Amino acid sequence: MSTVVEHGRTFAHVLAQLRTSRNLSQAKLARLCGVDHSYISRLEHGLRHPSVDFLCRLADVLELSETERTALFTAAGVVAPGVVLDELAAIERTLASALARIDALRGIVARRGRGQS
């Protein structure tokens, strides 16, 4: 199940929307996350801000899709781990390509140094 989360919503709103879409009370979500129900209430009222570890726990407990996870992390002002991994993979590909070009250029320079074209 995937919930459509509108962009630009506050973390409090996104959390409440995701929780209610799964028919969970604040108390039930709190139990599943191992926290007091008042903490979930404070999060949903914008009185507290979650740690990255707690965001990961919420995402796991709520069984969020990648889109929902990204929306939750973004609303909390945190880059979702999957986004970071995607960006790192893109950087790795770029670096691998650059290193391959450098190796090719070294080979050309070495051949020219030996009088070969």
N, C-alpha and C positions, 0 to 999 in steps of 0.2 A: 504494500500500500504506500502510495506517495502522495503527500499533501502539497498543494501548490502554495508556496509562500511568496507573498508580494515583496518586491524589492523595496528597500527604504524603511521597512518596519523596524521598530525597536526590538531589542533582544527579548524584553518582557513579553511583547506581543507574539513574537515568533515562538517562544517557548510555550506560551499558553495555547497557541493555535495547534502546535504539534502534539501537545499533551491531550487536548480535548479531541483531536482527530483520532486518537487511539483509545478514546473512552476511558481515560485514566483520571482519577481524582488527584489532587495535589498530594494527599496522604499516601495514595498507592504509589505514585511516582517517587515520592520521598523514600518509601520503604524499599522499592526496587533499587534506588540509588544509594541506600545506606545513609541517608541524612534525615534530619528532623523535618517534619512537614512545614514548619515555619520558614525554613530556608527556601523551599520552593515558592512559598507565598511571597517572600521578600524578593526573590528573583523576578517573579511575575508582576510585581508592583514597582520594579525598577529601584528597589532599595538596596539591593546587593548586586555584585558583579561576579560571575563565576570564574574560577581558575581554568586554565587550559585543560588540566587533568579532569576537572569536573565536566567540562564541555564534552570531552571524549567519553566519559562515563554516561552522560545523558544521551549522546548519540548512539552508543551501544545499547543502552537500556530501551530506548525508543525505537531501535532497529531502523535508523534513518537511511534513506536512499542517499546516494552521493550528492544529489541536488539539494536534498533537505539538510544534509550535514553541512554543505557549503553555506546554505542560507543561515543556519544556526550560528556557525562560526563567524560569518561575515557580520551578522547582526550584533554579535558580541565584540566586534572589532578585532577579530583574530583571523589570520589566514588559515584555512582548513588544511590539515596535513596532506590530503590528497592533492591539493593545488600546489603545495610546496614540492611534493614529489614529482608532479608533472613538470613544473618549472625546472627542477634539477635534472630531469631526464632530457629536457630540451637543451639545457646548457651542456650536458655531457655529450650529446650528439654534435653540437656546434664545436666543442673542443676537439672531439675525435676527428671531425672533418678538417679543422685547422691544423691539427698535428699531422694528419696524412698529407696535407699540402706542404707543410714544412719539410717532412721527410722527402717528398718528391723534389722540392727545390734543393735540398741538400745533395740529393743524388745528381741533379743537373750541375750544380756547382762543383762537385767532386769530379765528375766526368770532364768538365771544362778545364779543371785544374790539371788533369792528366793529359790534356790535349785532345780529348774526344768531344764530339758534338752530340 
